[in-house]
Amino acid sequence: MAEKNVSATLTIAVPAGTVFAVLTDPATHAAIDGTGWVREPVDRALLTEVGQLFRMDMYYATGYRVVNKVHVLEPPRVVGWFTGQEKEDGELEFGGWTWRYDLTPLGPSGTEVTLTYDWSAVPQFIRDRGIRFPPFPPDHLVNSLHHLAELAGASRLAAGSQ
């Protein structure tokens, strides 16, 4: 694939603030994930600042853990993170791929959400390991956005009934 990123866009009938709140809660990430690889958050604190780390337990053929580092956070419009791993000595190593959600408010009750997976900064030595980018089919992003829409809609309904 010549491209270095893939993205999908969906309009959700929920305000941007509600969508952003779902995205910045690591406890929702397994339900949003379109691959089924994301399992449980290790770090459950809401994402509130650039540089914040949050770890997730994952599963793809075997269990593993990733560490994510927030690289952009502009409430309620943008959230994104680098994904990597924590080595045995505690050093963090990021592979050069990022996840990013861009939210465009469409009035008081709608949001256009674009999810982008970008692997343009993956170094050659990682590419030489035979890892395919993206490591999932493109419909993964569309599935994730539909899951996000369901969660954000349910979150809005729950907030309205309180």
C-alpha positions in Angstrom: 0.0 0.0 0.0 1.6 3.3 -1.1 -0.5 5.4 1.3 0.8 6.0 4.8 -2.6 6.4 6.5 -6.1 5.3 6.3 -9.2 7.1 7.5 -13.0 6.9 7.7 -15.6 9.5 8.5 -19.1 9.1 10.0 -21.7 11.6 11.1 -23.1 10.8 14.5 -26.3 12.3 15.8 -24.7 13.3 19.2 -23.0 16.5 20.3 -19.2 16.7 20.0 -18.7 17.0 23.7 -20.5 13.6 24.3 -18.5 11.9 21.6 -15.3 13.4 23.0 -16.1 12.2 26.5 -16.5 8.6 25.2 -13.2 8.8 23.3 -11.3 10.1 26.3 -12.4 7.3 28.6 -10.1 4.3 28.1 -12.8 2.0 29.6 -14.8 2.5 26.4 -11.9 1.6 24.0 -12.6 -2.2 23.9 -16.2 -1.5 22.9 -15.2 1.0 20.2 -12.5 -1.3 18.7 -13.5 -2.7 15.3 -11.0 -5.6 15.4 -11.7 -7.2 18.8 -8.0 -6.9 19.7 -8.5 -4.3 22.5 -9.4 -5.9 25.8 -9.2 -4.0 29.1 -7.7 -0.7 30.1 -4.8 -1.1 32.6 -4.9 2.7 33.3 -8.5 3.9 33.7 -8.0 7.6 34.2 -9.7 9.8 31.7 -7.5 11.3 29.0 -6.9 14.9 30.1 -3.5 16.1 28.8 -0.9 15.7 26.1 1.9 13.4 27.2 -0.5 11.3 29.4 0.2 7.5 29.2 -2.5 4.8 29.2 -2.0 1.1 28.8 -4.4 -1.4 27.3 -4.4 -5.2 27.4 -4.8 -6.6 23.9 -5.2 -10.0 22.3 -4.2 -11.1 18.8 -3.2 -14.8 18.7 -1.8 -14.1 22.2 -2.2 -11.6 25.0 0.0 -8.5 25.1 -0.1 -5.0 26.4 0.4 -1.7 24.6 1.2 1.7 26.1 -0.3 4.7 24.4 0.9 8.3 24.7 -1.6 11.1 24.0 0.0 13.5 21.4 -2.9 15.7 20.7 -5.9 16.7 22.9 -8.1 19.7 22.0 -11.5 19.3 23.7 -14.0 18.6 22.2 -12.4 18.5 18.7 -9.3 16.3 18.6 -7.8 13.4 20.5 -4.9 11.2 19.3 -2.2 8.9 20.6 1.0 7.1 19.7 0.9 3.3 20.4 4.0 1.4 21.5 5.3 -0.9 24.2 7.0 -0.8 27.5 10.2 -2.8 27.5 11.3 -4.9 30.5 13.6 -2.1 31.7 10.6 0.3 31.8 11.7 2.2 28.7 8.9 3.2 26.3 9.2 2.4 22.7 6.7 3.7 20.1 6.5 2.2 16.7 5.6 5.3 14.7 1.9 4.7 14.2 -0.9 6.9 15.6 -4.6 6.9 16.1 -6.5 10.2 15.8 -10.1 11.3 16.1 -11.1 14.6 14.6 -14.6 15.9 15.6 -16.4 18.6 13.7 -19.5 19.8 15.5 -22.6 20.0 13.2 -24.8 22.1 15.4 -26.0 21.2 18.9 -26.9 17.5 18.1 -24.5 16.2 15.5 -20.8 15.5 15.0 -18.8 14.5 12.0 -16.0 12.1 13.3 -13.0 11.2 11.3 -10.8 8.3 12.5 -7.3 8.2 11.1 -4.7 5.5 11.5 -1.3 6.9 10.4 1.9 4.8 10.0 4.0 7.4 8.2 6.6 7.6 11.0 7.2 3.8 11.2 11.0 3.3 10.9 12.4 1.0 8.2 13.7 -1.5 10.8 10.1 -2.2 11.9 8.9 -2.4 8.3 11.7 -4.9 7.6 10.2 -7.3 10.2 7.4 -8.0 7.6 4.7 -6.2 9.6 2.0 -5.1 7.1 0.5 -1.7 7.5 -2.3 -1.3 8.2 -2.4 -4.5 10.2 -6.2 -4.8 9.8 -8.7 -4.5 6.9 -9.9 -0.9 6.1 -13.4 -1.6 7.3 -12.0 -1.8 10.8 -12.2 2.0 11.0 -15.8 2.1 9.8 -16.8 -0.6 12.3 -15.1 1.4 15.1 -17.0 4.6 14.1 -20.3 2.7 14.2 -19.4 1.3 17.7 -18.5 4.8 18.8 -21.8 6.1 17.5 -23.7 3.4 19.5 -21.7 4.2 22.7 -22.1 8.0 22.4 -25.8 7.6 21.7 -26.2 5.4 24.8 -24.1 7.8 26.8 -26.3 10.7 25.8 -29.5 8.9 26.7 -28.0 7.9 30.1 -27.0 11.5 30.8 -30.5 12.8 29.7 -32.3 10.4 32.1 -30.4 11.6 35.2 
